[in-house]
Amino acid sequence: MQDFWYIVGAYSIIWVLLGGYMLGLGTKITELNKRIDAVEADKER
């Protein structure tokens, strides 16, 4: 039964790491899009 909790703990850690990674990635992508939009806006002027 101890193995079960060990596996559950490992899985939850992995999911937390994955979730944080995905959130960080999403933030970076939005920042990139904002920069691209700003550059394109400058070109149009």
C-alpha angles and dihedrals in degrees: 000000000000090000089057093058090044090055092045090051092049091049094049091050090051092049092049091050092047091048092050091047092050091048091049091048091050091051092050091049092051090048090051091050090050090052092048090049090050092050092049091048089053091051092052093054 
